[in-house]
């Protein structure tokens, strides 16, 4: 009798399998299994039907787990004349093939050259402008010119992506001396947010073209760049951030606490580092419309050049940005709970799934502490029934 096994297969194609999952706790679900099998209710020790709970959870995770699907592009309900969702859609009929071919011509032969020209113009002006501003003595005029150059360059780069951005609740825009935290989907998140105001960036110092841009930017605006060795020193990072937010004349710091790109369907665990330095947090929710172009960067599949090519050959980048009311650490609240409270607020506003999993699982194995937590939970159930 497999009535205890609530798995419903709607298709023979494993890619379209859907699981009817129970959202109850371990204790509730195992209790339900035992009640459906009265013979197993005798005594409080382990019973054979308990194993079915773990089998069910295992099959659910194999078919559709909560983590790995967040690191692949979101599937679309309908085709958008791009290649994603189904590579064979443009072979459905001659008419659709002609429309698809026309779309390829427009995107690659007309839009792409224009967008590349705008991107080169924006980045060149950013490097040249910030370098020249860096020669000026420190003053309010220098700050004003620097902000103008940054915003102008970011807006040119946004045009290079045909970005259509709607900003909501601008009265909650991050203010100087604070920290702006947002969900992270793509490197272009910075361009999206900086279109509406300047931020101090935080990150590791790079070489090559990225290093040239970083060095020019820091000459005109106090961005927080770290050496690779410093990034591993949490105390050094925290001190640099505290020193920055203590100066109310400096631009708000922009941080993506997830630490990796998620496919814009959910928000994963926020790292607590930016939440325990005592600064005011300004949450921001970013939600992209994948119908016109997939903004998610799957770094395991595409390098930066390939990703930017995909962006510039999409129809457009359409997104909504919500500025949420500022939040501060409450009495008796630690950094972890504060980070979770901010994460939940961003997820609710953006219509995203709020997950407790660490985005680091994109490249690492599940921590032993997660496994031990489940083992302790089941052990306490058995011990508590004795």
Secondary structure, 3 states (H helix, E strand, C coil): CCCCCCCCCCCCCHHHCCCCCCCCCHHHHHHHHHHHCHHHHCCCCCCCCHHHHHHHHHHHHHHHCCCHHHHCCCCCCCCCCCCCCCCCHHHCCHHHHHHHHHHHHHHHHHHHHHHHHHHHHHHHHHHHHHHHHCCCCCCHHHHHHHHHHHHHHHHHHHHHCCEEEEEECHHHCCCCCCEEEECCCCCCHHHHHHCCCCCEEEEECCCHHHHHHHHHHHHHCCCEEECHHHHCCHHHHHHHHHHHHHCCCCCCEEECCCCCCCCCCEECCCCHHHHCCCCCEEEEEEEEECCCCCCCCCCCCCCHHHHHHHHHCCCCEEEEEEECCCECCCCCCCHHHHHHHHHHHHHHHHCCEECCCCHHHHCCCCCHHHHHHHHHHHHHHHHHHC
